[in-house]
Amino acid sequence: MKKIRIFSCPWHLGHQYELLKLNPYTDGQIEFYYCLNMIRKWSNSARPMPPHLNWVTHYEPGKYDLAILHIDQQCVDPTIGKSWLYNDLNRVIKDIPKIVVCHGTPLWPEQFDKNIIINGGSVFFRGELVKIKGMKELVGDNFFVVNSYTAVKEWGWGYPIIHGLDPNEWYDLPKEPMVTTMISPAGLDRYYNRDLLRAVKELLIQDYGITLYQITVDFLPNDWEEYKRFLGRCLIYFNPTYDSPMPRSRTEAMLSGCCVVTTKYHEADQFIKSGKNGFIVPDNPRVIADLINMLITQHYKEAVKIGEEGKKTAQKYFHIDRYLETWYHLIKMVLNGKKPTIRRPPWEEK
């Protein structure tokens, strides 16, 4: 079988760690070559580097079949440098098809409105008129992949692929009365719903003496193994996000048997049913803090059982096999110049 050689570079290691499993999934047919660079590097503390990953110093035309590049809404801002790696590679790679994976949505109200992020335009910056290339211009004719079905609607186009993980890599350990969350420590405040998170943390500690551990802020694991073991011990995982498309950390918590308390956005309410396999909560810090306290102090055993049901849900809808099969199909379609049909969400499949 002809090898498929894919060129890429480090970006979102949690996402790429799973995608790199296409190599063993295809019995070595798909090979990955990552470009060494000064902007993005692999961190073994975040994910162990797969032994089959190849490294190259630059892109050479004629050596690869496909490129997979990565981007998010902050890449439209030319002043922060986040788009440099994407722009450089997109400009250099001209001889093969390119898939662009977008890890965000057009929500960044602290900087630009949605129309600017999608379509581009001009804004004043430090007294000068600066041209903003919107996502449509940045992506161009490349094939555009997003991480949720809601993200397709928000961008106006895109091919949704829901992430998948290997259930065997996550630890469902004996639960302790701990509450945790894991979102980026800074930036994109509305996107991550940081005001809600801060309010819930304050109410929990002030009213109930309960600490909500924000991983990377209140607890800094030394490596991925320590992160998984900490997560596996937590009774409750709180996901506050507003516009993050299908947060991976929430699925990790579900696979770890945590009782997930989450906002409803980006299809969460399609597969989480309150009181059965988790809890869907409104953007109301008092309601959330009271629920978390009640679960810990009055309904501990029930919370453990709900976490177990959530784990079954994640194993069913977010399995690595479904994810890799979807990606393999997409790659073959793109290489053959075909446009794949958007598949139904996993929770709607029979």
N, C-alpha and C positions, 0 to 999 in steps of 0.2 A: 504494500500500500504506500502510495506517495506521501512523503513527509509534508507536513504543513508547518512552515517556519514563521513564527509570529514575533514581530519586533515591538518592544514596549519599553517602559521605564518605571521606576518606583513612583507610586503616588499614594493610593489608599491601600495600605498593606493588608488590612482586614479583608477587603474585597479581593485583592490580588492573590492572597494566600489561598483562597478557595478556587479562584479561576485557574491558578497554576496546576490544580489537580486534574486539569484536562490532559496533562501528559500521561499519568498512569491510567486515567479513565479510557484513553484511546490507545493504550498499549504502546505509548511512545510515538504515535503518529504525529501528534502536535508537539512541537518543540518551541520553547520560549527563549528569547534573547533580549535581555534588558540592557539598556544603555547606561553606562557609568556617567555621572554628571555631578556638578557641584551644588545642585539645588535640592534634589530629592535622593535620599539614600535608603537602603534597606536597614531596618533596625531589628536585630534578633530579639530584643527585649519586647517588641510588639508582636512579632510572629517569627517562628523559626524559619530560616531560609530553606526552601526545598532543595535537595541535593541535585535535582535535574535542571535547575535554573542556570542558564548560560549568560555570561556577561561579555559585552563588547564595548569598545571605546567610542564608536561612532556608527552612524548609519551608512551602509554601503548599498547603493542601488543594485538590484539583480540578485541579492542574497536571500530575500525574504518574500513571503507570499501575502502577508497581511500585517497591518499595524493596528494595535489597540492603544489609543491615547486617552487621557483622562482630563477632566475639566470640572469646574463648578461655577456658580454665579459670580464669585469674586474674581474670576479670570477676566471679566469685562473691564475691570478697573486697571488702566495702564500705569497707575502711579504706585502700585504695591508690588509689582513683579511676580505675582502668582501665575500669570499667564505666559511668562517668558519661555519656559520649557515646552509647553504645548505649542506655542506659536513657532518656535524654532524648528521643532520636529515636523509640524504640519507643513511648514514651508519647504523643508528639505525633502520630505518623503513625497514623491510624485509618481512613482512607478508601480505602486500597488494600492489595493483598496485600503481604506482606513475606517475603523469603527471608533467612534468617540463615546466614551462612557461619561455621562454627566452625574455627579454625585450630589447635586443640589436642585433647587427650584429657582424661579425668578423672584424670590423674596429676599430683599436686602434693603429695607426701608431706611436704615441708618445711613445709606449711601446713595442709592438711586431708586427711582420708581420702576415698576415692573416693565413698563413699555421700553424704557431705556435699556434695561438688562436684556430684553428679548430682541428688540429691533435696533438698538443703538441710537446715537444722537450726539448732541454737544452739551457740555456742562462747563460752568466756570470753576476753575481750580487755581488757587493762588493768583487770582487776578487775570488769568488767561483762559481763553476758550479752548477746551480740550475735547477732541473727538473720541467718543466711546464706540468701540465696535461691539454691537450686541451679539448675543449667542448665535443668532441666525447667520451672521457674517463670519463669526469665528468657526462655526461648524461647517458652513458651506454645504458642499455636496457629500460630505462624509456621512456614514450611517450613524444615526444618533440613538444611543441606548440610555434609558433612564431607569430609576430604581423603584418606581411605583406607578400605578395606573393614574393616580391623581396628578403625578408629575407630567404625564402626557398631556392632560387637560390644561395644566398651568402653562407649559411651554408652547402648546399648540401643535406639537408633533413629537414623535419619538417612539421607540420600541421598548416597552417595559419588560424587564427581567427581574423577578423577585428573587432575592438572594437565597442561597441554600448553604447549610452547614452540615458537618458530620456529627451526628448525635453522640458518637462514641468518644469525641474529643472533649466533651463537657462533663463536669462533675456535679452530680446531684448528691451533695453531702448532707449529713444530719443538720437540720436547720437550727439557727440561733436567732434570738430576737433582734435582728439587725435589719436596717433599711438602707438601700443603696441606690445610686443612679450613676450613669456614665454618659455625660455629654461633654463636648469640647469645653475647655476651661475659659475660653474668651472668644468674643466675636459673634456676629450674627445673632444678636440678642432676641429679636422677635422670632426668628426662624427656630431657635431652640427654646423659646418661651422662658427665658431666664428670670423674668419678673415672677412668674408663677413658681419656679423652683425656689427662688430666694424666699418668697413668702411662706411656702410650705416648710422649708427648713427652719425658719424663725418660729413658726407656730409650734412645730413639733418639739423643739428644744425648750421654748418658753412655757408652753402649757403642759407638756407631758414628759419633759426630760429625755426625749428620744432624739438621738443624733441621726441625721440623714447623711450618710457618708457618700460624698461625691468623689468617685474614683478619679484619680489624677489631681484632685484638689485636697480632699480630706484624707484620702488614702492613696499612696503612691506605690503601686506594686513594682517589684524589681524586674519582673519578667511576666510573660504570658501565663506561665504555670501558676505563679502566685496570684495573678488576677483571677484565673479560673477557680482556684481553690477558695479565694475570698468570696467570689460571686456564688459559688456553690453552697456556702454556709449561710447566706443571707435569706431570711424568711421572705422579705418583700423587696421588689424592685419597682421603683417609681420612674416612669417615663413622662416627662413634662412637654415633649416637643410639640411645636405647632405646625411646622412645615417641613420637617426633615422626612425625606421619602423612605419609609419603611426602615426605621432605625435598627441597625444590626445588633446593637447592644441589648435591645429588648428581646430579640430572638435568642441571643446567648443566655439571657436570664431565664427565659422559658425553658430552654434545654437543660438548664441547671436546676430546674424544679422550683424556682422562686415564684411566689405569688405576685403576679404583675399587676400593678395599678398604673393605668395609662390614659392619656388623652385619646380622643377618638380619631384623630386625623390620619390621612393617607391610608385608608382602608382598615385601620385597627379594629373598628367596630364590626367589620365583616367576619372576623374570625375569633374575636374575643367576646364572650358573653358573660356579662357581670354576674358574679356569684357562682359561675360554673368552672371557667378555666382562666379567670382573671377578673379585673374590674375596669370598666370604662368610666371615667370620671369627668365632670365638667371643669372648666378653667376657674375653679373656685377653691382657693387655698384652705379655707375653713372646712369645706366638705372633705377634701383630700386628707388633711391632717387628722380630722376626727375618724375617718375610715381607717387610716393606718394605725392609729392608736387602738381602735376597737379590735382590729385584727390581731394585734400583738397581745393585748391585755385580756380580751374576752373570747376571741375565736381563733386561738392559735392552731389547734388541731385542724379546724376547718380551712385555715389559710394554707397549711401544709398540703391538704388534699386538693385544694384548688390549684396549687402550684404543680402538683402531679398531673392534673388534667391539662394544665397549660403546656407541660412538657410533651404530652401526647399530641396536642395540637401542633406544636412546633415540629415534632418528628414527622407529622403527616404533611404539613404544608410547606415546610422550609427545609426539606431534605436535600442533601448535597447531590444525590443522584438526579433528581428532577432538574436542579440548577445546571449541572454539567451537560445533561442531555439537551436542554434548551440552548445553551451556548454552542454546543457542537453543531446542532442543527443550524443556528444562525450563521456560524462561520462558514459552513458549507454553502449555504444560500448566497452569502455575500461574495464568496470566491467564484461562484457560478453566475454572478451578475443578476441574481434574482432578489425580489423583495419579499421577505417572509410575512405571512399573515400574523397579526397579533393574536397570541394565545389567550385563552380564558385564564383568569386568576386561579391559582391552585385551589382556593377554597370554593370555587364554583365548578371544578372538574368532578366528574363522577368516578 
